[in-house]
Amino acid sequence: MTRHSDATAEELRAQFAGALGQGRTSEWLAAFADVPRELFVHSFYRQDQQGGWREVTVGDPAFLKTVYSNTALTTQLDERGIPTSSSSEPGLMLAMLDALRADTGHTVYELGTGTGYNAALLAWRLGSDNVVTVDVDPVLTQLARMRLSRAKLHPTVITGDGAEGHEDRAPYDRIIATAGLRCIPPALLSQARDGAIIVAPIGFGVAQVTVSGRGEAGGQFLSLPAHFMPRREPGKPPAFAELEAQEAERTEVPAEDVLDRLKFPLSLALPGYNSCSWRDDEGRLTGVGLWTADGSTASVHVEGKVRQTGPRRLWDAVEELAKHFPHGTPAREEFGLTITPAGQRVWYREPHGPSWELPPT
Ligand SMILES: C[S@@+](CC[C@H](N)C(=O)[O-])C[C@H]1O[C@@H](n2cnc3c(N)ncnc32)[C@H](O)[C@@H]1O
């Protein structure tokens, strides 16, 4: 058996594809076995215990071993040190590609080019002419074009808001998003062929829907957890300073529930919400903050004191949710999504069960 330290990239790639494929058959494994991930991930960032980031480059002894592991790799940070692009976890990429049920001759649209690795897998299997990929960041699209061309793959790479699609090449047979969305963007629905499958992260899950007519689609969530970088769009910062002036109210819902058992359903009830947590010197949780792009903000102390401000009372949404899910964590695959021209609705267990309306864009 080859030791990681002296294995070549080819050997590591073969072991990696073999490990990804354990227990499953997938047409995509041959693409994972052939497309060099290190061509798309030239370096990545690792976070230390204190939260600082360290860049790991080709010269680092652990570089290739990490690139060929089932790990999401952060590849871009903004000036505040917040991750803005990554190469997603390969196991999750494989599950999403499988869920896409793409076949020879299908045209695919990808929202979120990032490194270009997923676009490379798509182009490798379906042909470059059948793949369009879009990223909002011009630096990323330029790099991706260059790297794809080194891999002798030439999908169409566009710079822009991926939620607007790319009309010139529509209709698409398959649509995949690799940035977190709050709903299936209407422009993508209208650029999907009848019968098209759309696989997209919504909240902290991945929805798989089939388009059944103009503005209509339906399907369910995959069982896998997913934490994708959110689609970049302008939003207001949290208004924590304003909370000081608010009267505290009591809640019976434990603060830690929003970080744990209610996290996924909350991401459907409050699409695109952000959260943070506060801890004492021993690392024990003291409170949780929530905010949304419209400036609505809430904080809850572990002892049950809540403060809320802004157009939407976010903690009220948490309390409402806790009534539906008083104990345990609901399974992702029990949630579904129904899309009609009137709107998009996520439901639990059955279309007429508890449901939450997604925003229109
Ligand atoms: C998880 S990364 C994508 C990973 C990528 N598919 C790969 O294989 O490397 C998410 C990407 O979505 C992009 N993104 C965020 N908002 C976007 C938007 N509105 N339109 C298109 N891309 C967007 C980010 O710039 C980031 O590169």
The ligand as an ORCA input file, in Angstrom:
! r2SCAN-3c Opt
* xyz 0 1
  C     -19.011     26.661     -2.426
  S     -18.417     27.763     -3.640
  C     -18.670     26.868     -5.142
  C     -17.814     25.659     -5.348
  C     -17.605     25.345     -6.796
  N     -18.737     24.754     -7.445
  C     -16.365     24.488     -6.964
  O     -16.437     23.377     -7.500
  O     -15.289     24.962     -6.561
  C     -19.725     28.953     -3.772
  C     -19.468     29.947     -4.879
  O     -20.681     30.648     -5.125
  C     -20.302     31.918     -5.602
  N     -21.446     32.824     -5.533
  C     -21.933     33.485     -4.452
  N     -22.965     34.254     -4.806
  C     -23.160     34.066     -6.142
  C     -24.079     34.599     -7.077
  N     -25.015     35.473     -6.703
  N     -23.971     34.184     -8.358
  C     -23.021     33.290     -8.746
  N     -22.114     32.786     -7.882
  C     -22.184     33.148     -6.613
  C     -19.148     32.319     -4.703
  O     -18.381     33.344     -5.299
  C     -18.408     30.990     -4.552
  O     -17.369     30.904     -5.471
*
